[in-house]
Amino acid sequence: MTANRLIGLYTGRAAPDYARGRASAIDKQPVAGPLAVGPLGLDGDEQADPDNHGGPERALLHYSLDRYDGWQAQYPAHAARFVASGFGENLASHGMDERNVHIGDIYRIGTARVQVSQPRTPCWKLDVRFDIPGLAREVQDTGRCGWFYRVLQPGTLGVGDTIERLERLPDTLSIAAAMAAVYQHNQRTPLEQLADCEALAANWRDKARRKLRGLGKH
């Protein structure tokens, strides 16, 4: 088992006109906690677009604090924007990223138990937030995306709580490998793994199946 610490905890309210006349709750603010977390996420956290954000399979968004230095170095003119919770995350920590977090991993954070349900699929709001056209596509292509949890056992979370991995399912892909399988490569084996992975959110299993159909028999 591995353990890290919850360094940042963030919630946000939906702004009705965040960008292009569309609402968003991406502007998360730090809270120390403890906060209650249930099947739909943290108390006080909102989602402006329930079709694409929130819900039981996207209850909590986790992003690695270790990613921010790289973004700052890549975009020095925008460095002040690349700070937690720039990517709209609810949870932030060191030592966890898309390469070492796998689909289906189960963690205890505070008194809650959560399970990795899917990668975060970036959208155009990241381009607006960081004022960098094409950033969402770059996040997608590089796999520096973060990941979502479903809540298996409600509880409370607070800054400083231990993040303890309790279980890793056999033959699961990392978040980075899942992103590469769907968006970068044309390899049947990882796509079949995703399509058959019961711990993966249904929308992502569908993505894998659609890409498999597109590959045909070759």
Secondary structure, DSSP 8 states (H G I E B T S, - for coil): --EEE--EEEE---EEEEETTEEE----EE--S-EEEETTEETT---S-TTTS-SGGGSEEEEEGGGHHHHHHH-GGGGGG-STTTT--SEEESS--TTT-BTT-EEEETTEEEEEEEE----THHHHHHT-TTHHHHHHHHT---EEEEEEE-EEE-TT-EEEEEE--TT--BHHHHHHHHHT---HHHHHHHHT-TTS-HHHHHHHHHHHHHHTT-
